[in-house]
Amino acid sequence: MTATPSVGRIVHYTSHGTPGGEYSKECRAAVVTETHGSDASGEVVSLAVLNPGGLFFAQRCAQGDQLHGEHPPGAYGGTWHWPERV
């Protein structure tokens, strides 16, 4: 069964980092604030990302496989994925 994101669900947001390496790729907890349906890479959502220094609002994030470092084409600023089960 495939999970479908809905408003209020907790997911992980992964930033791309900067090309020069000033900021590395980071995984953070995020809350789904809006759903936008799906595209070729998966579900697209807007998120409230929970950072140690405050909130970051990411709009229209594509679903991506961050376990293997892949970023789907056309992702806006970062991607999201379901938290790993532990």
C-alpha positions in Angstrom: 0.0 0.0 0.0 1.4 3.4 -1.0 0.9 6.3 1.5 -0.6 9.5 0.3 0.5 12.8 1.9 -2.2 14.9 3.5 -2.2 18.1 5.5 -0.7 17.7 8.9 1.4 14.6 8.1 5.1 14.6 9.2 7.6 14.0 6.4 11.3 14.6 5.9 12.6 17.5 3.8 16.0 17.4 2.3 17.7 20.6 1.1 20.0 20.4 -1.9 22.8 22.4 -0.2 24.8 24.9 -2.1 27.0 24.2 -5.2 30.1 25.7 -3.5 29.6 23.6 -0.4 28.9 26.4 2.0 25.8 24.5 3.1 25.6 20.7 2.9 22.5 18.7 2.1 20.4 18.4 5.3 17.4 16.3 6.3 14.9 17.9 8.6 11.4 17.1 9.9 8.6 18.9 8.1 4.8 19.2 8.3 2.7 19.0 5.1 0.8 22.3 4.8 -0.7 21.8 1.3 -1.0 19.1 -1.3 -0.7 19.7 -5.0 -1.3 16.3 -6.6 1.5 14.3 -8.4 3.9 14.8 -11.2 6.4 12.5 -12.9 8.6 12.2 -9.7 5.7 11.6 -7.3 3.6 13.6 -5.0 4.1 17.4 -4.7 3.5 19.2 -1.4 4.2 22.4 0.4 5.9 22.2 3.8 6.7 23.9 7.0 10.3 22.7 7.7 11.4 22.5 11.3 15.0 23.8 11.6 17.0 24.3 14.8 17.1 28.0 13.9 13.5 28.4 13.0 10.8 27.6 10.5 11.4 27.5 6.7 8.4 27.3 4.3 9.1 25.3 1.2 6.5 25.5 -1.6 5.8 22.8 -4.2 8.4 20.3 -3.2 8.7 17.1 -5.3 8.9 13.7 -3.7 12.5 12.3 -4.0 14.6 9.3 -3.0 17.0 11.0 -0.5 18.4 7.7 0.7 20.4 7.4 -2.5 21.0 11.2 -3.0 18.8 11.5 -6.0 17.1 14.8 -6.8 14.2 14.6 -9.3 14.4 17.1 -12.2 12.5 20.3 -11.6 12.5 20.1 -7.7 11.9 23.4 -6.0 14.7 24.0 -3.5 14.6 20.5 -2.1 12.7 17.3 -2.0 10.7 15.4 0.6 10.4 11.7 1.5 8.6 9.6 4.1 10.6 9.1 7.3 12.5 5.8 7.5 11.0 3.2 9.8 13.1 2.4 12.8 
